[in-house]
Every structure is written in C-alpha cells, then in structure tokens.
Amino acid sequence: MSDNNAYTDELSKFARLAERWWDPEGEMRPLHDINPLRLDFVDTRESLQGARVLDVGCGAGLLSEAMAAAGAEVTGIDLAEDLIAAGRAHAAETGVAVDYECVSTRDYANDHAGEFDIVTCMEMLEHVPEPQVIVDDCARLLRPGGAAFFSTINRSPKAWLLAIAGAEYVLGLLPQGTHDYAKLIRPSELAAWARASRLDVREITGMHYNPFLHTARLTARPDVNYFVYARKP
C-alpha cells in the first residue's frame, strides 16, 4: 500500500495491460463490452451534454472518451502512469478531448473540491485499500446538486462463482488474479459510505454481463456487478 490509497501490485497489474487496453479483442474486452451500458447508465440519469465530469480510476480512458464524445468536458485521473500515457496517446489519435492526470483522489480533491457536475468511479473501488476514502473524495469533488456514479462487484458467493472462478479461471475472460474476493464490496457497504459522505443514494441496480454474446444489461438484483447512483444535496 502507498500513501495514495493504492496497492502497488494492483497498479502494476493494470499498467502491464496499458498497450492492449484499447484492443476490443484483448484482455480488456469485457470492459469494451460493458462500456456502452456504463455510458447510458450515466447519461440517462444526468445529462452529459455540457457537464463537467471527472472519471476516477479512468484507466486508459474507455469511459472517459465515451463521455467526452457524448458532449461532456472530461478529466480522467488514475495512479498508473502507463495507463494515463495510453489514454493520452489514444485521445490524440481519435481527436477526443480528455484531460488526463496521474494523481490521487485525495490530492485532486484537495485542489478541486466542488468543481464537478458528475463524478464517475467504475470498476475501481474493489482494487484499493480504503474504498470509503475514494467515495468521500468523490463526494468532495462534486458541486452541490452534482451526481456520483459507482460500479463494482458484490461480495457474494454468486459473484465469486461468476466474476472470479468463472470469468478468470474457467473462461479466461480476465487475467487470473484480477479480483480478490476479500476486496469485493457489498451494496450495503457502498451505500453506507456514500451516506457517510453526505450523498443521497438514489439507485442501486445490478448489471448482467453475458460473456458469450458479449452484451450487458441492467438487472433488478445487485448480486454480482452493480451500479450506484447518488447525488450531493
């Protein structure tokens, strides 16, 4: 663990995928498959057009670029320098305007509190030592009336079976060791952290990913992957 609320092995693990992050047929294909649903989940609840958006734990920018293309002014932050470099390179190739910065949420929140209409933090909380601190930083970064969107994986037997044993070891959809069951987060825990950070939890919705059809859809039950939508009063 570093002072930036990150495990160095987690940063290294994802940094090694930087060059292949944007390959829709590579190891990150599940992220490519679910990205349209992530984008739609945000945009149908809080319009991205003209919004100032921060993408926390942006990786190499799959969601960041998609939100920018939808009309948002997007900043993406991540602690993996190789991923930030890959995001900048891809944005330069595509001509999509995203401001990428390699910085911790705590440092960024200290300098930019209350500046954003929307903060997204997708598939990131289960990879840090203190996810509740990230949630609090996201809340601080929002302007009054702004919205936060989180997605992560439930700590449940079904999630272990599908998201870890199935996805990583049986089907090989993700590199083995991508997820640690002990670090997964129950919806009740994430909702409690959001409320402790003075966010009003509006919605908790499940996501079902079909690895054979490469499609994703919303579901009523958040028993594996799920989204949380919250607003700052």
LOZA-263280 format. One record per residue (C-alpha): residue number from 1; residue in one letter; x, y, z. Coordinates in nm, 3 decimals, padded with zeros to 5 digits, always signed. Layout:
<pts>
<pt><nr>NUM</nr><rest>a</rest><px>X</px><py>Y</py><pz>Z</pz></pt>
...
</pts>
This chain:
<pts>
<pt><nr>1</nr><rest>m</rest><px>+00.000</px><py>+00.000</py><pz>+00.000</pz></pt>
<pt><nr>2</nr><rest>s</rest><px>+00.121</px><py>+00.352</py><pz>-00.081</pz></pt>
<pt><nr>3</nr><rest>d</rest><px>+00.030</px><py>+00.690</py><pz>+00.065</pz></pt>
<pt><nr>4</nr><rest>n</rest><px>-00.201</px><py>+00.738</py><pz>-00.233</pz></pt>
<pt><nr>5</nr><rest>n</rest><px>-00.456</px><py>+00.475</py><pz>-00.121</pz></pt>
<pt><nr>6</nr><rest>a</rest><px>-00.335</px><py>+00.221</py><pz>-00.375</pz></pt>
<pt><nr>7</nr><rest>y</rest><px>-00.175</px><py>-00.121</py><pz>-00.372</pz></pt>
<pt><nr>8</nr><rest>t</rest><px>+00.145</px><py>-00.109</py><pz>-00.577</pz></pt>
<pt><nr>9</nr><rest>d</rest><px>+00.081</px><py>-00.460</py><pz>-00.707</pz></pt>
<pt><nr>10</nr><rest>e</rest><px>-00.264</px><py>-00.354</py><pz>-00.828</pz></pt>
<pt><nr>11</nr><rest>l</rest><px>-00.116</px><py>-00.057</py><pz>-01.015</pz></pt>
<pt><nr>12</nr><rest>s</rest><px>+00.148</px><py>-00.277</py><pz>-01.174</pz></pt>
<pt><nr>13</nr><rest>k</rest><px>-00.108</px><py>-00.539</py><pz>-01.269</pz></pt>
<pt><nr>14</nr><rest>f</rest><px>-00.319</px><py>-00.298</py><pz>-01.471</pz></pt>
<pt><nr>15</nr><rest>a</rest><px>-00.024</px><py>-00.096</py><pz>-01.602</pz></pt>
<pt><nr>16</nr><rest>r</rest><px>+00.102</px><py>-00.410</py><pz>-01.775</pz></pt>
<pt><nr>17</nr><rest>l</rest><px>-00.215</px><py>-00.405</py><pz>-01.984</pz></pt>
<pt><nr>18</nr><rest>a</rest><px>-00.173</px><py>-00.043</py><pz>-02.096</pz></pt>
<pt><nr>19</nr><rest>e</rest><px>-00.066</px><py>-00.119</py><pz>-02.452</pz></pt>
<pt><nr>20</nr><rest>r</rest><px>-00.359</px><py>-00.356</py><pz>-02.503</pz></pt>
<pt><nr>21</nr><rest>w</rest><px>-00.625</px><py>-00.159</py><pz>-02.312</pz></pt>
<pt><nr>22</nr><rest>w</rest><px>-00.788</px><py>-00.026</py><pz>-02.628</pz></pt>
<pt><nr>23</nr><rest>d</rest><px>-00.786</px><py>-00.362</py><pz>-02.810</pz></pt>
<pt><nr>24</nr><rest>p</rest><px>-01.153</px><py>-00.470</py><pz>-02.823</pz></pt>
<pt><nr>25</nr><rest>e</rest><px>-01.043</px><py>-00.831</py><pz>-02.872</pz></pt>
<pt><nr>26</nr><rest>g</rest><px>-00.780</px><py>-00.829</py><pz>-02.595</pz></pt>
<pt><nr>27</nr><rest>e</rest><px>-00.780</px><py>-00.893</py><pz>-02.221</pz></pt>
<pt><nr>28</nr><rest>m</rest><px>-00.995</px><py>-00.586</py><pz>-02.158</pz></pt>
<pt><nr>29</nr><rest>r</rest><px>-01.274</px><py>-00.698</py><pz>-02.390</pz></pt>
<pt><nr>30</nr><rest>p</rest><px>-01.527</px><py>-00.722</py><pz>-02.103</pz></pt>
<pt><nr>31</nr><rest>l</rest><px>-01.473</px><py>-00.350</py><pz>-02.034</pz></pt>
<pt><nr>32</nr><rest>h</rest><px>-01.530</px><py>-00.273</py><pz>-02.400</pz></pt>
<pt><nr>33</nr><rest>d</rest><px>-01.846</px><py>-00.484</py><pz>-02.394</pz></pt>
<pt><nr>34</nr><rest>i</rest><px>-01.997</px><py>-00.311</py><pz>-02.089</pz></pt>
<pt><nr>35</nr><rest>n</rest><px>-01.884</px><py>+00.041</py><pz>-02.175</pz></pt>
<pt><nr>36</nr><rest>p</rest><px>-02.198</px><py>+00.136</py><pz>-02.376</pz></pt>
<pt><nr>37</nr><rest>l</rest><px>-02.415</px><py>+00.034</py><pz>-02.080</pz></pt>
<pt><nr>38</nr><rest>r</rest><px>-02.197</px><py>+00.232</py><pz>-01.838</pz></pt>
<pt><nr>39</nr><rest>l</rest><px>-02.224</px><py>+00.537</py><pz>-02.060</pz></pt>
<pt><nr>40</nr><rest>d</rest><px>-02.601</px><py>+00.503</py><pz>-02.096</pz></pt>
<pt><nr>41</nr><rest>f</rest><px>-02.648</px><py>+00.449</py><pz>-01.721</pz></pt>
<pt><nr>42</nr><rest>v</rest><px>-02.483</px><py>+00.784</py><pz>-01.654</pz></pt>
<pt><nr>43</nr><rest>d</rest><px>-02.628</px><py>+00.983</py><pz>-01.943</pz></pt>
<pt><nr>44</nr><rest>t</rest><px>-02.990</px><py>+00.880</py><pz>-01.889</pz></pt>
<pt><nr>45</nr><rest>r</rest><px>-02.978</px><py>+00.990</py><pz>-01.524</pz></pt>
<pt><nr>46</nr><rest>e</rest><px>-02.761</px><py>+01.301</py><pz>-01.553</pz></pt>
<pt><nr>47</nr><rest>s</rest><px>-02.713</px><py>+01.451</py><pz>-01.899</pz></pt>
<pt><nr>48</nr><rest>l</rest><px>-02.350</px><py>+01.451</py><pz>-02.007</pz></pt>
<pt><nr>49</nr><rest>q</rest><px>-02.403</px><py>+01.727</py><pz>-02.262</pz></pt>
<pt><nr>50</nr><rest>g</rest><px>-02.210</px><py>+02.030</py><pz>-02.136</pz></pt>
<pt><nr>51</nr><rest>a</rest><px>-02.139</px><py>+01.870</py><pz>-01.797</pz></pt>
<pt><nr>52</nr><rest>r</rest><px>-01.804</px><py>+01.893</py><pz>-01.626</pz></pt>
<pt><nr>53</nr><rest>v</rest><px>-01.712</px><py>+01.532</py><pz>-01.547</pz></pt>
<pt><nr>54</nr><rest>l</rest><px>-01.436</px><py>+01.362</py><pz>-01.351</pz></pt>
<pt><nr>55</nr><rest>d</rest><px>-01.363</px><py>+00.996</py><pz>-01.423</pz></pt>
<pt><nr>56</nr><rest>v</rest><px>-01.187</px><py>+00.849</py><pz>-01.117</pz></pt>
<pt><nr>57</nr><rest>g</rest><px>-00.968</px><py>+00.545</py><pz>-01.180</pz></pt>
<pt><nr>58</nr><rest>c</rest><px>-01.006</px><py>+00.609</py><pz>-01.552</pz></pt>
<pt><nr>59</nr><rest>g</rest><px>-00.752</px><py>+00.350</py><pz>-01.668</pz></pt>
<pt><nr>60</nr><rest>a</rest><px>-00.663</px><py>+00.425</py><pz>-02.029</pz></pt>
<pt><nr>61</nr><rest>g</rest><px>-00.988</px><py>+00.611</py><pz>-02.081</pz></pt>
<pt><nr>62</nr><rest>l</rest><px>-01.260</px><py>+00.388</py><pz>-02.225</pz></pt>
<pt><nr>63</nr><rest>l</rest><px>-01.539</px><py>+00.562</py><pz>-02.034</pz></pt>
<pt><nr>64</nr><rest>s</rest><px>-01.361</px><py>+00.899</py><pz>-02.032</pz></pt>
<pt><nr>65</nr><rest>e</rest><px>-01.351</px><py>+00.917</py><pz>-02.411</pz></pt>
<pt><nr>66</nr><rest>a</rest><px>-01.708</px><py>+00.793</py><pz>-02.445</pz></pt>
<pt><nr>67</nr><rest>m</rest><px>-01.837</px><py>+01.063</py><pz>-02.209</pz></pt>
<pt><nr>68</nr><rest>a</rest><px>-01.635</px><py>+01.330</py><pz>-02.391</pz></pt>
<pt><nr>69</nr><rest>a</rest><px>-01.780</px><py>+01.213</py><pz>-02.723</pz></pt>
<pt><nr>70</nr><rest>a</rest><px>-02.126</px><py>+01.249</py><pz>-02.565</pz></pt>
<pt><nr>71</nr><rest>g</rest><px>-02.060</px><py>+01.617</py><pz>-02.503</pz></pt>
<pt><nr>72</nr><rest>a</rest><px>-01.902</px><py>+01.632</py><pz>-02.158</pz></pt>
<pt><nr>73</nr><rest>e</rest><px>-01.590</px><py>+01.820</py><pz>-02.053</pz></pt>
<pt><nr>74</nr><rest>v</rest><px>-01.395</px><py>+01.526</py><pz>-01.907</pz></pt>
<pt><nr>75</nr><rest>t</rest><px>-01.097</px><py>+01.490</py><pz>-01.679</pz></pt>
<pt><nr>76</nr><rest>g</rest><px>-00.966</px><py>+01.139</py><pz>-01.612</pz></pt>
<pt><nr>77</nr><rest>i</rest><px>-00.740</px><py>+01.060</py><pz>-01.315</pz></pt>
<pt><nr>78</nr><rest>d</rest><px>-00.551</px><py>+00.743</py><pz>-01.234</pz></pt>
<pt><nr>79</nr><rest>l</rest><px>-00.237</px><py>+00.649</py><pz>-01.040</pz></pt>
<pt><nr>80</nr><rest>a</rest><px>-00.099</px><py>+00.418</py><pz>-01.310</pz></pt>
<pt><nr>81</nr><rest>e</rest><px>+00.132</px><py>+00.634</py><pz>-01.522</pz></pt>
<pt><nr>82</nr><rest>d</rest><px>+00.137</px><py>+00.383</py><pz>-01.809</pz></pt>
<pt><nr>83</nr><rest>l</rest><px>-00.242</px><py>+00.390</py><pz>-01.831</pz></pt>
<pt><nr>84</nr><rest>i</rest><px>-00.253</px><py>+00.769</py><pz>-01.829</pz></pt>
<pt><nr>85</nr><rest>a</rest><px>+00.007</px><py>+00.771</py><pz>-02.109</pz></pt>
<pt><nr>86</nr><rest>a</rest><px>-00.203</px><py>+00.522</py><pz>-02.307</pz></pt>
<pt><nr>87</nr><rest>g</rest><px>-00.513</px><py>+00.735</py><pz>-02.255</pz></pt>
<pt><nr>88</nr><rest>r</rest><px>-00.336</px><py>+01.049</py><pz>-02.376</pz></pt>
<pt><nr>89</nr><rest>a</rest><px>-00.200</px><py>+00.868</py><pz>-02.681</pz></pt>
<pt><nr>90</nr><rest>h</rest><px>-00.539</px><py>+00.728</py><pz>-02.778</pz></pt>
<pt><nr>91</nr><rest>a</rest><px>-00.714</px><py>+01.062</py><pz>-02.729</pz></pt>
<pt><nr>92</nr><rest>a</rest><px>-00.455</px><py>+01.224</py><pz>-02.954</pz></pt>
<pt><nr>93</nr><rest>e</rest><px>-00.523</px><py>+00.961</py><pz>-03.221</pz></pt>
<pt><nr>94</nr><rest>t</rest><px>-00.900</px><py>+00.996</py><pz>-03.205</pz></pt>
<pt><nr>95</nr><rest>g</rest><px>-00.914</px><py>+01.370</py><pz>-03.153</pz></pt>
<pt><nr>96</nr><rest>v</rest><px>-01.136</px><py>+01.334</py><pz>-02.845</pz></pt>
<pt><nr>97</nr><rest>a</rest><px>-01.060</px><py>+01.597</py><pz>-02.583</pz></pt>
<pt><nr>98</nr><rest>v</rest><px>-00.991</px><py>+01.443</py><pz>-02.242</pz></pt>
<pt><nr>99</nr><rest>d</rest><px>-00.763</px><py>+01.592</py><pz>-01.977</pz></pt>
<pt><nr>100</nr><rest>y</rest><px>-00.570</px><py>+01.306</py><pz>-01.817</pz></pt>
<pt><nr>101</nr><rest>e</rest><px>-00.379</px><py>+01.346</py><pz>-01.490</pz></pt>
<pt><nr>102</nr><rest>c</rest><px>-00.177</px><py>+01.098</py><pz>-01.286</pz></pt>
<pt><nr>103</nr><rest>v</rest><px>-00.284</px><py>+01.198</py><pz>-00.935</pz></pt>
<pt><nr>104</nr><rest>s</rest><px>-00.455</px><py>+01.052</py><pz>-00.627</pz></pt>
<pt><nr>105</nr><rest>t</rest><px>-00.817</px><py>+01.132</py><pz>-00.548</pz></pt>
<pt><nr>106</nr><rest>r</rest><px>-00.716</px><py>+01.285</py><pz>-00.215</pz></pt>
<pt><nr>107</nr><rest>d</rest><px>-00.466</px><py>+01.526</py><pz>-00.370</pz></pt>
<pt><nr>108</nr><rest>y</rest><px>-00.707</px><py>+01.609</py><pz>-00.651</pz></pt>
<pt><nr>109</nr><rest>a</rest><px>-00.997</px><py>+01.667</py><pz>-00.410</pz></pt>
<pt><nr>110</nr><rest>n</rest><px>-00.781</px><py>+01.900</py><pz>-00.202</pz></pt>
<pt><nr>111</nr><rest>d</rest><px>-00.726</px><py>+02.117</py><pz>-00.510</pz></pt>
<pt><nr>112</nr><rest>h</rest><px>-01.059</px><py>+02.082</py><pz>-00.694</pz></pt>
<pt><nr>113</nr><rest>a</rest><px>-01.332</px><py>+02.036</py><pz>-00.432</pz></pt>
<pt><nr>114</nr><rest>g</rest><px>-01.681</px><py>+02.127</py><pz>-00.555</pz></pt>
<pt><nr>115</nr><rest>e</rest><px>-01.583</px><py>+02.170</py><pz>-00.920</pz></pt>
<pt><nr>116</nr><rest>f</rest><px>-01.763</px><py>+01.884</py><pz>-01.097</pz></pt>
<pt><nr>117</nr><rest>d</rest><px>-02.121</px><py>+01.818</py><pz>-01.207</pz></pt>
<pt><nr>118</nr><rest>i</rest><px>-02.063</px><py>+01.442</py><pz>-01.234</pz></pt>
<pt><nr>119</nr><rest>v</rest><px>-01.802</px><py>+01.209</py><pz>-01.086</pz></pt>
<pt><nr>120</nr><rest>t</rest><px>-01.775</px><py>+00.851</py><pz>-01.212</pz></pt>
<pt><nr>121</nr><rest>c</rest><px>-01.578</px><py>+00.574</py><pz>-01.041</pz></pt>
<pt><nr>122</nr><rest>m</rest><px>-01.624</px><py>+00.248</py><pz>-01.229</pz></pt>
<pt><nr>123</nr><rest>e</rest><px>-01.463</px><py>-00.089</py><pz>-01.156</pz></pt>
<pt><nr>124</nr><rest>m</rest><px>-01.207</px><py>+00.072</py><pz>-00.927</pz></pt>
<pt><nr>125</nr><rest>l</rest><px>-01.321</px><py>+00.059</py><pz>-00.563</pz></pt>
<pt><nr>126</nr><rest>e</rest><px>-01.252</px><py>-00.316</py><pz>-00.535</pz></pt>
<pt><nr>127</nr><rest>h</rest><px>-00.884</px><py>-00.254</py><pz>-00.614</pz></pt>
<pt><nr>128</nr><rest>v</rest><px>-00.788</px><py>-00.004</py><pz>-00.340</pz></pt>
<pt><nr>129</nr><rest>p</rest><px>-00.705</px><py>-00.042</py><pz>+00.032</pz></pt>
<pt><nr>130</nr><rest>e</rest><px>-00.958</px><py>+00.215</py><pz>+00.157</pz></pt>
<pt><nr>131</nr><rest>p</rest><px>-01.250</px><py>+00.241</py><pz>-00.085</pz></pt>
<pt><nr>132</nr><rest>q</rest><px>-01.451</px><py>+00.450</py><pz>+00.159</pz></pt>
<pt><nr>133</nr><rest>v</rest><px>-01.187</px><py>+00.723</py><pz>+00.128</pz></pt>
<pt><nr>134</nr><rest>i</rest><px>-01.233</px><py>+00.723</py><pz>-00.250</pz></pt>
<pt><nr>135</nr><rest>v</rest><px>-01.608</px><py>+00.759</py><pz>-00.207</pz></pt>
<pt><nr>136</nr><rest>d</rest><px>-01.554</px><py>+01.053</py><pz>+00.027</pz></pt>
<pt><nr>137</nr><rest>d</rest><px>-01.314</px><py>+01.218</py><pz>-00.217</pz></pt>
<pt><nr>138</nr><rest>c</rest><px>-01.569</px><py>+01.177</py><pz>-00.497</pz></pt>
<pt><nr>139</nr><rest>a</rest><px>-01.831</px><py>+01.348</py><pz>-00.281</pz></pt>
<pt><nr>140</nr><rest>r</rest><px>-01.594</px><py>+01.637</py><pz>-00.204</pz></pt>
<pt><nr>141</nr><rest>l</rest><px>-01.524</px><py>+01.688</py><pz>-00.573</pz></pt>
<pt><nr>142</nr><rest>l</rest><px>-01.892</px><py>+01.733</py><pz>-00.658</pz></pt>
<pt><nr>143</nr><rest>r</rest><px>-02.066</px><py>+02.068</py><pz>-00.666</pz></pt>
<pt><nr>144</nr><rest>p</rest><px>-02.391</px><py>+02.092</py><pz>-00.466</pz></pt>
<pt><nr>145</nr><rest>g</rest><px>-02.655</px><py>+01.907</py><pz>-00.669</pz></pt>
<pt><nr>146</nr><rest>g</rest><px>-02.390</px><py>+01.704</py><pz>-00.853</pz></pt>
<pt><nr>147</nr><rest>a</rest><px>-02.409</px><py>+01.330</py><pz>-00.911</pz></pt>
<pt><nr>148</nr><rest>a</rest><px>-02.176</px><py>+01.040</py><pz>-00.837</pz></pt>
<pt><nr>149</nr><rest>f</rest><px>-02.180</px><py>+00.706</py><pz>-01.018</pz></pt>
<pt><nr>150</nr><rest>f</rest><px>-02.003</px><py>+00.397</py><pz>-00.888</pz></pt>
<pt><nr>151</nr><rest>s</rest><px>-01.982</px><py>+00.043</py><pz>-01.019</pz></pt>
<pt><nr>152</nr><rest>t</rest><px>-01.818</px><py>-00.253</py><pz>-00.853</pz></pt>
<pt><nr>153</nr><rest>i</rest><px>-01.872</px><py>-00.622</py><pz>-00.764</pz></pt>
<pt><nr>154</nr><rest>n</rest><px>-02.072</px><py>-00.760</py><pz>-00.475</pz></pt>
<pt><nr>155</nr><rest>r</rest><px>-01.900</px><py>-00.978</py><pz>-00.215</pz></pt>
<pt><nr>156</nr><rest>s</rest><px>-02.133</px><py>-01.273</py><pz>-00.254</pz></pt>
<pt><nr>157</nr><rest>p</rest><px>-02.099</px><py>-01.644</py><pz>-00.333</pz></pt>
<pt><nr>158</nr><rest>k</rest><px>-02.259</px><py>-01.586</py><pz>-00.675</pz></pt>
<pt><nr>159</nr><rest>a</rest><px>-02.009</px><py>-01.311</py><pz>-00.751</pz></pt>
<pt><nr>160</nr><rest>w</rest><px>-01.719</px><py>-01.539</py><pz>-00.656</pz></pt>
<pt><nr>161</nr><rest>l</rest><px>-01.857</px><py>-01.812</py><pz>-00.881</pz></pt>
<pt><nr>162</nr><rest>l</rest><px>-01.920</px><py>-01.591</py><pz>-01.185</pz></pt>
<pt><nr>163</nr><rest>a</rest><px>-01.682</px><py>-01.296</py><pz>-01.161</pz></pt>
<pt><nr>164</nr><rest>i</rest><px>-01.376</px><py>-01.475</py><pz>-01.026</pz></pt>
<pt><nr>165</nr><rest>a</rest><px>-01.392</px><py>-01.852</py><pz>-01.074</pz></pt>
<pt><nr>166</nr><rest>g</rest><px>-01.587</px><py>-01.835</py><pz>-01.399</pz></pt>
<pt><nr>167</nr><rest>a</rest><px>-01.453</px><py>-01.519</py><pz>-01.563</pz></pt>
<pt><nr>168</nr><rest>e</rest><px>-01.087</px><py>-01.552</py><pz>-01.464</pz></pt>
<pt><nr>169</nr><rest>y</rest><px>-01.016</px><py>-01.924</py><pz>-01.425</pz></pt>
<pt><nr>170</nr><rest>v</rest><px>-01.270</px><py>-02.111</py><pz>-01.636</pz></pt>
<pt><nr>171</nr><rest>l</rest><px>-01.346</px><py>-01.883</py><pz>-01.931</pz></pt>
<pt><nr>172</nr><rest>g</rest><px>-01.028</px><py>-01.676</py><pz>-01.918</pz></pt>
<pt><nr>173</nr><rest>l</rest><px>-01.219</px><py>-01.354</py><pz>-01.983</pz></pt>
<pt><nr>174</nr><rest>l</rest><px>-00.989</px><py>-01.162</py><pz>-01.748</pz></pt>
<pt><nr>175</nr><rest>p</rest><px>-00.631</px><py>-01.224</py><pz>-01.634</pz></pt>
<pt><nr>176</nr><rest>q</rest><px>-00.619</px><py>-01.455</py><pz>-01.330</pz></pt>
<pt><nr>177</nr><rest>g</rest><px>-00.589</px><py>-01.255</py><pz>-01.010</pz></pt>
<pt><nr>178</nr><rest>t</rest><px>-00.775</px><py>-00.952</py><pz>-01.146</pz></pt>
<pt><nr>179</nr><rest>h</rest><px>-01.013</px><py>-00.962</py><pz>-00.849</pz></pt>
<pt><nr>180</nr><rest>d</rest><px>-00.962</px><py>-01.059</py><pz>-00.485</pz></pt>
<pt><nr>181</nr><rest>y</rest><px>-01.282</px><py>-01.184</py><pz>-00.322</pz></pt>
<pt><nr>182</nr><rest>a</rest><px>-01.195</px><py>-01.024</py><pz>+00.013</pz></pt>
<pt><nr>183</nr><rest>k</rest><px>-01.180</px><py>-00.681</py><pz>-00.152</pz></pt>
<pt><nr>184</nr><rest>l</rest><px>-01.524</px><py>-00.704</py><pz>-00.312</pz></pt>
<pt><nr>185</nr><rest>i</rest><px>-01.789</px><py>-00.469</py><pz>-00.172</pz></pt>
<pt><nr>186</nr><rest>r</rest><px>-02.146</px><py>-00.536</py><pz>-00.067</pz></pt>
<pt><nr>187</nr><rest>p</rest><px>-02.405</px><py>-00.282</py><pz>-00.187</pz></pt>
<pt><nr>188</nr><rest>s</rest><px>-02.497</px><py>-00.207</py><pz>+00.175</pz></pt>
<pt><nr>189</nr><rest>e</rest><px>-02.135</px><py>-00.115</py><pz>+00.248</pz></pt>
<pt><nr>190</nr><rest>l</rest><px>-02.104</px><py>+00.115</py><pz>-00.052</pz></pt>
<pt><nr>191</nr><rest>a</rest><px>-02.437</px><py>+00.279</py><pz>+00.025</pz></pt>
<pt><nr>192</nr><rest>a</rest><px>-02.328</px><py>+00.338</py><pz>+00.387</pz></pt>
<pt><nr>193</nr><rest>w</rest><px>-02.002</px><py>+00.500</py><pz>+00.273</pz></pt>
<pt><nr>194</nr><rest>a</rest><px>-02.196</px><py>+00.724</py><pz>+00.033</pz></pt>
<pt><nr>195</nr><rest>r</rest><px>-02.436</px><py>+00.834</py><pz>+00.305</pz></pt>
<pt><nr>196</nr><rest>a</rest><px>-02.145</px><py>+00.894</py><pz>+00.546</pz></pt>
<pt><nr>197</nr><rest>s</rest><px>-02.002</px><py>+01.126</py><pz>+00.279</pz></pt>
<pt><nr>198</nr><rest>r</rest><px>-02.335</px><py>+01.314</py><pz>+00.271</pz></pt>
<pt><nr>199</nr><rest>l</rest><px>-02.450</px><py>+01.168</py><pz>-00.059</pz></pt>
<pt><nr>200</nr><rest>d</rest><px>-02.814</px><py>+01.079</py><pz>-00.120</pz></pt>
<pt><nr>201</nr><rest>v</rest><px>-02.827</px><py>+00.728</py><pz>-00.269</pz></pt>
<pt><nr>202</nr><rest>r</rest><px>-03.088</px><py>+00.734</py><pz>-00.546</pz></pt>
<pt><nr>203</nr><rest>e</rest><px>-03.045</px><py>+00.393</py><pz>-00.706</pz></pt>
<pt><nr>204</nr><rest>i</rest><px>-02.866</px><py>+00.058</py><pz>-00.672</pz></pt>
<pt><nr>205</nr><rest>t</rest><px>-02.900</px><py>-00.152</py><pz>-00.986</pz></pt>
<pt><nr>206</nr><rest>g</rest><px>-02.746</px><py>-00.480</py><pz>-01.092</pz></pt>
<pt><nr>207</nr><rest>m</rest><px>-02.565</px><py>-00.546</py><pz>-01.418</pz></pt>
<pt><nr>208</nr><rest>h</rest><px>-02.564</px><py>-00.878</py><pz>-01.601</pz></pt>
<pt><nr>209</nr><rest>y</rest><px>-02.280</px><py>-00.949</py><pz>-01.843</pz></pt>
<pt><nr>210</nr><rest>n</rest><px>-02.311</px><py>-01.229</py><pz>-02.098</pz></pt>
<pt><nr>211</nr><rest>p</rest><px>-01.956</px><py>-01.335</py><pz>-02.191</pz></pt>
<pt><nr>212</nr><rest>f</rest><px>-02.075</px><py>-01.548</py><pz>-02.483</pz></pt>
<pt><nr>213</nr><rest>l</rest><px>-02.283</px><py>-01.279</py><pz>-02.654</pz></pt>
<pt><nr>214</nr><rest>h</rest><px>-02.054</px><py>-01.000</py><pz>-02.526</pz></pt>
<pt><nr>215</nr><rest>t</rest><px>-02.355</px><py>-00.799</py><pz>-02.410</pz></pt>
<pt><nr>216</nr><rest>a</rest><px>-02.453</px><py>-00.630</py><pz>-02.085</pz></pt>
<pt><nr>217</nr><rest>r</rest><px>-02.787</px><py>-00.525</py><pz>-01.942</pz></pt>
<pt><nr>218</nr><rest>l</rest><px>-02.931</px><py>-00.387</py><pz>-01.620</pz></pt>
<pt><nr>219</nr><rest>t</rest><px>-03.094</px><py>-00.622</py><pz>-01.372</pz></pt>
<pt><nr>220</nr><rest>a</rest><px>-03.300</px><py>-00.568</py><pz>-01.059</pz></pt>
<pt><nr>221</nr><rest>r</rest><px>-03.073</px><py>-00.766</py><pz>-00.829</pz></pt>
<pt><nr>222</nr><rest>p</rest><px>-02.721</px><py>-00.637</py><pz>-00.749</pz></pt>
<pt><nr>223</nr><rest>d</rest><px>-02.592</px><py>-00.985</py><pz>-00.667</pz></pt>
<pt><nr>224</nr><rest>v</rest><px>-02.278</px><py>-00.972</py><pz>-00.888</pz></pt>
<pt><nr>225</nr><rest>n</rest><px>-02.190</px><py>-00.650</py><pz>-01.071</pz></pt>
<pt><nr>226</nr><rest>y</rest><px>-02.385</px><py>-00.339</py><pz>-00.978</pz></pt>
<pt><nr>227</nr><rest>f</rest><px>-02.415</px><py>+00.039</py><pz>-01.018</pz></pt>
<pt><nr>228</nr><rest>v</rest><px>-02.481</px><py>+00.301</py><pz>-00.752</pz></pt>
<pt><nr>229</nr><rest>y</rest><px>-02.621</px><py>+00.643</py><pz>-00.843</pz></pt>
<pt><nr>230</nr><rest>a</rest><px>-02.606</px><py>+00.912</py><pz>-00.575</pz></pt>
<pt><nr>231</nr><rest>r</rest><px>-02.648</px><py>+01.288</py><pz>-00.558</pz></pt>
<pt><nr>232</nr><rest>k</rest><px>-02.498</px><py>+01.560</py><pz>-00.342</pz></pt>
<pt><nr>233</nr><rest>p</rest><px>-02.761</px><py>+01.780</py><pz>-00.176</pz></pt>
</pts>
